[in-house]
């Protein structure tokens, strides 16, 4: 049994993947609680899809994926802001149009004859392919997100629970919304290399949604979400190693299964009560 547990970590590739999973779990679990609380799941998914052209261009030019993803996010944010200012379009329609257009552009770029091997990893992740430099960048971004969450904690609580009175309490809803949006973008950049453009939302929503089923206080919800994200991520790596499945997809599946288990457990608990 001990050998079964330790065998995957004899390979440095899997050890680096484990570190990436820990970063994803801590960042996604903590921030995901605010994403769920502020109902930003659709926005997070939209941002993740919209950065695909930047990722593809980075892969084609040899630039760091995080740089390409950041550029894609900036283009998407500007495009949504400009389109959303048109009264005839509206914000939700603007988001849908921009995200669809950018996702399609990314798919077209991916068909380039110069497309490098394993570009499909941009869509579904390549957590086993992260290097020391990738981990350093991801760790720095994760640290920024976690420190910012600690500094913004009270403001997030005030605006989240009583937006109408937040200004009177010295908190600006606009500033908090913008700050949270930036943190979501940073978290997506942390997670996209491990889980890919299409699966990244799993680590930002599923653990927090699962934790919300059996916790009510924000600190306990965040702790539970981090624990669920880390446990599911490690479980996904074990599944990938022993079942020979794609690591990113295995982690995403484990995250979704964790939410389903929490939902079923919560429903059973309510039925017994």
DAJO-V114274 format. One record per backbone hydrogen bond with DSSP energy under -1.0 kcal/mol. NH is the residue of the N-H (numbers start at 0). CO is the residue of the C=O. Records with the same first field share a line. If there is no record, write none. Layout:
BEGIN
NH: CO  CO
END
This chain:
BEGIN
4: 0
5: 1
6: 2
8: 5
9: 6
14: 10
15: 11
16: 12
17: 13
18: 14
19: 15
20: 16
21: 17
22: 18
23: 19
24: 20
25: 21
26: 22
27: 23
28: 24
29: 25
30: 26
31: 27
34: 30
35: 31
36: 32
37: 33
39: 34
43: 39
44: 40
45: 41
46: 42
47: 43
48: 44
49: 45
50: 46
51: 48
54: 50
55: 51
56: 52
57: 53
58: 54
59: 55
60: 56
61: 57
62: 57
67: 63
68: 64
69: 65
70: 66
71: 67
72: 68
73: 69
74: 70
75: 71
76: 72
77: 73
78: 74
79: 75
80: 76
81: 77
82: 78
83: 79
85: 82
88: 85
89: 85
93: 89
94: 90
95: 91
96: 92
97: 93
98: 94
99: 95
100: 96
101: 97
102: 98
103: 99
104: 100
105: 101
106: 102
107: 103
108: 104
109: 105
110: 107
111: 108
114: 111
120: 117
121: 118
122: 119
123: 119
124: 120
125: 192
128: 125
134: 130
135: 131
136: 132
137: 133
138: 134
139: 135
140: 136
141: 137
142: 138
143: 139
144: 140
145: 141
146: 142
147: 143
148: 144
149: 145
150: 146
151: 147
155: 151
156: 152
157: 153
158: 154
159: 155
160: 156
161: 157
168: 164
169: 166
170: 165
175: 171
176: 172
177: 173
178: 174
179: 175
180: 176
181: 177
182: 178
183: 179
184: 180
185: 181
186: 182
187: 183
188: 184
189: 185
190: 186
191: 187
194: 190
195: 191
196: 121
197: 122
199: 195
201: 198
204: 200
205: 201
208: 204
209: 205
210: 206
211: 207
212: 209
213: 210
220: 216
221: 217
222: 218
223: 219
224: 220
225: 221
226: 222
227: 223
228: 224
229: 225
230: 226
231: 227
232: 228
233: 229
234: 230
235: 231
236: 232
237: 233
238: 234
239: 235
240: 236
241: 237
242: 238
249: 245
250: 246
251: 247
252: 248
253: 249
254: 250
255: 251
256: 252
257: 253
258: 254
259: 255
260: 256
261: 257
262: 258
263: 259
264: 260
265: 261
266: 262
267: 263
268: 264
269: 265
270: 266
271: 267
272: 268
END
